[in-house]
Amino acid sequence: MRVFKVFLLCFFLIMSVMVSAQKAPTMEQQLFVESLLPVIDQVNSEISTQRKGISTLYREFKTNNEFPQEKTFLIYNYLKLYRCDVPPDSSMFVLSGQHFKELLKRVDIIPRKLVLAQAAIESNWGTSRFTIEGNNYFGIRCTREGCGISPKKATGFYVKKYPDLIDSVRDYMRLLNSGKYYESFRDLRIVNRLNTDLPDPFYIVKGLEKYSSRGKVYINNLILIMKSNFYYL
């Protein structure tokens, strides 16, 4: 009986810690979520539409002996958009099943919890200079002169500037879905897809170590924010 009481005490202590870790959002944080969430959902919807179209074409490719040239060209353009290895001249392109598999690995949604957590860190909940002046919520950089905003305490790069919020979210998702540094992120997501209907943010976040020089510390911060600030989503 005593062991059981100790077990119950430990259980309630753990539960109280978990509940206390879940913070009610402040007014500023709530406004941040309300402004970002519809845009995240819209961009994920665009990606889902692309993914469904590619899946449909893949089934057609596997069942038909002939595949229309215009559809081959459509897949070629998707491969270029998502930075896959294809010849620069479309006339030299030979479509294969592997091209579809690579696209389905890249053309996929990013869980809203994870997007919000990265935006919260990179934009300081929407209050950073780069967010206010350039709609950059994800700290994405560029190197071409005039492509963005110059940091005050660093040289050799700029922070990209976007005309509006949706362009910032689209560029961020395209970066994770096609950038060479996020191959492990996409590997985890495709494995995750075999076991769940939707990617699990707490599983695939481990593939984002190269997003920040802080590495695993950055990952742990993302997990903490997802658990404490976005538990209700």
C-alpha positions as CSV (number, residue, x, y, z in Angstrom):
1,M,0.0,0.0,0.0
2,R,2.8,2.4,0.9
3,V,4.5,1.7,-2.5
4,F,1.2,2.5,-4.2
5,K,0.9,5.8,-2.3
6,V,4.4,6.8,-3.3
7,F,3.6,5.9,-6.9
8,L,0.5,8.1,-6.8
9,L,2.4,11.0,-5.3
10,C,5.1,10.7,-8.0
11,F,2.4,10.5,-10.7
12,F,0.7,13.7,-9.5
13,L,3.9,15.6,-9.1
14,I,4.9,14.7,-12.7
15,M,1.4,15.8,-14.0
16,S,1.6,19.1,-12.1
17,V,5.0,19.8,-13.6
18,M,3.6,19.0,-17.1
19,V,0.5,21.2,-16.6
20,S,2.6,24.1,-15.2
21,A,4.9,23.9,-18.3
22,Q,1.9,24.6,-20.5
23,K,1.7,28.3,-20.5
24,A,-1.4,30.3,-21.3
25,P,-0.4,32.5,-24.3
26,T,0.0,36.2,-23.7
27,M,-2.0,38.7,-25.7
28,E,1.0,39.4,-28.0
29,Q,1.6,35.7,-28.5
30,Q,-2.0,35.1,-29.3
31,L,-2.0,37.8,-31.9
32,F,1.2,36.3,-33.3
33,V,-0.5,32.9,-33.7
34,E,-3.7,34.4,-35.1
35,S,-1.7,36.2,-37.8
36,L,0.5,33.3,-38.8
37,L,-1.8,30.3,-38.5
38,P,-4.1,31.0,-41.4
39,V,-1.1,31.6,-43.7
40,I,0.6,28.4,-42.5
41,D,-2.5,26.5,-43.3
42,Q,-2.9,28.1,-46.7
43,V,0.7,27.3,-47.7
44,N,0.4,23.7,-46.4
45,S,-2.8,23.4,-48.4
46,E,-1.0,24.5,-51.6
47,I,1.7,21.9,-50.9
48,S,-0.9,19.2,-50.2
49,T,-2.5,20.0,-53.6
50,Q,0.8,19.6,-55.3
51,R,1.5,16.4,-53.5
52,K,-1.9,14.9,-54.4
53,G,-1.3,15.8,-58.1
54,I,2.1,14.2,-58.1
55,S,0.8,11.1,-56.4
56,T,-2.0,10.9,-59.1
57,L,0.6,11.3,-61.9
58,Y,2.8,8.6,-60.3
59,R,0.0,6.1,-60.3
60,E,-0.7,6.9,-63.9
61,F,3.0,6.6,-64.8
62,K,3.2,3.1,-63.2
63,T,0.1,1.8,-64.9
64,N,0.4,3.2,-68.5
65,N,2.9,2.3,-71.1
66,E,2.9,5.8,-72.5
67,F,3.1,9.0,-70.4
68,P,2.1,12.3,-72.0
69,Q,4.9,14.7,-72.8
70,E,3.1,17.7,-71.2
71,K,2.8,15.7,-67.9
72,T,6.5,14.7,-68.1
73,F,7.4,18.4,-68.5
74,L,5.2,19.2,-65.4
75,I,7.1,16.8,-63.3
76,Y,10.4,18.2,-64.7
77,N,9.3,21.7,-63.5
78,Y,8.4,20.3,-60.1
79,L,11.8,18.7,-59.8
80,K,13.5,22.0,-60.7
81,L,11.4,23.9,-58.2
82,Y,12.3,21.5,-55.4
83,R,16.0,21.5,-56.4
84,C,16.3,17.9,-57.5
85,D,19.1,16.8,-59.7
86,V,17.8,17.1,-63.3
87,P,19.5,18.1,-66.6
88,P,19.3,21.9,-67.4
89,D,17.7,21.1,-70.7
90,S,14.3,19.4,-70.5
91,S,14.9,17.7,-73.8
92,M,17.6,15.6,-72.1
93,F,15.3,14.6,-69.3
94,V,14.2,11.0,-69.0
95,L,11.4,10.4,-66.4
96,S,11.6,7.5,-64.0
97,G,9.8,6.3,-60.9
98,Q,12.7,7.5,-58.8
99,H,11.9,11.1,-59.8
100,F,8.3,10.7,-58.3
101,K,9.7,9.1,-55.1
102,E,12.1,12.0,-54.7
103,L,9.3,14.6,-55.2
104,L,7.0,12.9,-52.7
105,K,9.9,13.1,-50.2
106,R,10.2,16.8,-50.7
107,V,6.7,18.0,-51.5
108,D,5.1,17.6,-48.1
109,I,3.6,19.7,-45.4
110,I,5.3,21.0,-42.3
111,P,3.4,20.7,-39.1
112,R,1.9,24.0,-37.9
113,K,3.4,23.6,-34.3
114,L,6.9,23.4,-35.7
115,V,6.4,26.3,-38.1
116,L,5.1,28.5,-35.3
117,A,7.9,27.4,-32.9
118,Q,10.6,28.3,-35.5
119,A,8.9,31.6,-36.3
120,A,8.6,32.4,-32.5
121,I,12.4,31.9,-32.0
122,E,13.6,33.4,-35.3
123,S,11.4,36.5,-35.1
124,N,11.2,36.9,-31.3
125,W,7.4,36.4,-31.5
126,G,7.2,38.8,-34.5
127,T,9.0,41.7,-32.8
128,S,12.4,41.5,-34.5
129,R,13.7,44.3,-36.8
130,F,13.8,41.8,-39.7
131,T,10.2,40.8,-39.2
132,I,8.9,44.3,-38.9
133,E,11.0,45.8,-41.8
134,G,11.1,42.7,-44.1
135,N,8.4,40.2,-43.2
136,N,11.1,37.7,-42.4
137,Y,9.8,35.4,-39.7
138,F,12.4,32.6,-40.1
139,G,15.8,34.3,-40.1
140,I,16.5,33.3,-43.8
141,R,19.6,34.8,-45.3
142,C,20.8,35.8,-48.7
143,T,24.1,36.9,-50.1
144,R,23.3,39.0,-53.2
145,E,23.7,42.7,-52.6
146,G,20.3,44.4,-52.3
147,C,18.5,41.1,-51.6
148,G,17.6,42.0,-48.0
149,I,18.3,43.9,-44.9
150,S,21.9,44.4,-43.6
151,P,22.4,43.2,-40.0
152,K,23.9,45.8,-37.7
153,K,26.5,43.5,-36.1
154,A,27.5,41.2,-38.9
155,T,28.8,41.4,-42.5
156,G,28.9,39.2,-45.6
157,F,25.2,38.4,-45.7
158,Y,21.8,40.0,-45.7
159,V,18.5,38.9,-44.1
160,K,16.0,38.3,-46.9
161,K,13.2,40.8,-47.3
162,Y,9.7,39.7,-48.4
163,P,6.8,41.7,-49.8
164,D,4.3,40.0,-47.4
165,L,3.9,37.3,-44.8
166,I,2.8,34.5,-47.2
167,D,6.0,34.9,-49.3
168,S,8.0,34.5,-46.1
169,V,6.2,31.3,-45.2
170,R,6.4,29.9,-48.7
171,D,10.1,30.5,-48.9
172,Y,10.7,28.9,-45.5
173,M,8.8,25.8,-46.4
174,R,10.5,25.6,-49.8
175,L,13.8,25.8,-48.0
176,L,13.1,22.9,-45.6
177,N,11.6,20.9,-48.5
178,S,14.5,21.4,-50.9
179,G,17.6,22.8,-49.1
180,K,20.6,20.5,-49.0
181,Y,21.1,21.0,-45.3
182,Y,17.7,19.5,-44.5
183,E,18.0,16.1,-46.1
184,S,17.8,14.4,-42.7
185,F,14.6,16.4,-41.9
186,R,13.0,15.0,-45.1
187,D,14.3,11.5,-44.3
188,L,12.7,11.6,-40.9
189,R,9.4,12.9,-42.4
190,I,9.2,10.2,-45.1
191,V,9.8,7.5,-42.5
192,N,7.3,9.1,-40.2
193,R,4.8,9.1,-43.1
194,L,5.0,5.2,-43.1
195,N,3.6,5.1,-39.6
196,T,1.2,8.1,-39.3
197,D,-1.2,10.0,-41.5
198,L,0.5,13.3,-40.8
199,P,4.1,14.2,-40.0
200,D,4.8,14.3,-36.2
201,P,6.5,17.7,-35.3
202,F,8.2,16.1,-32.2
203,Y,9.7,13.4,-34.4
204,I,10.8,15.3,-37.5
205,V,12.2,18.3,-35.6
206,K,15.3,16.3,-34.9
207,G,16.3,16.8,-38.5
208,L,16.7,20.6,-38.1
209,E,20.0,20.7,-36.2
210,K,21.7,22.6,-39.1
211,Y,19.1,25.3,-39.1
212,S,20.9,27.0,-36.3
213,S,24.5,27.1,-35.1
214,R,23.1,26.1,-31.7
215,G,22.4,22.6,-33.0
216,K,20.8,20.3,-30.4
217,V,20.2,23.2,-28.0
218,Y,18.1,24.8,-30.8
219,I,16.1,21.6,-31.2
220,N,15.4,21.4,-27.5
221,N,14.2,25.0,-27.5
222,L,11.8,24.2,-30.4
223,I,10.5,21.1,-28.5
224,L,10.0,23.2,-25.3
225,I,8.1,25.9,-27.2
226,M,5.9,23.4,-29.0
227,K,5.0,21.7,-25.7
228,S,4.6,24.8,-23.6
229,N,3.2,27.4,-26.0
230,F,1.4,25.4,-28.7
231,Y,0.1,22.4,-26.8
232,Y,-3.5,23.4,-27.6
233,L,-3.1,23.3,-31.4
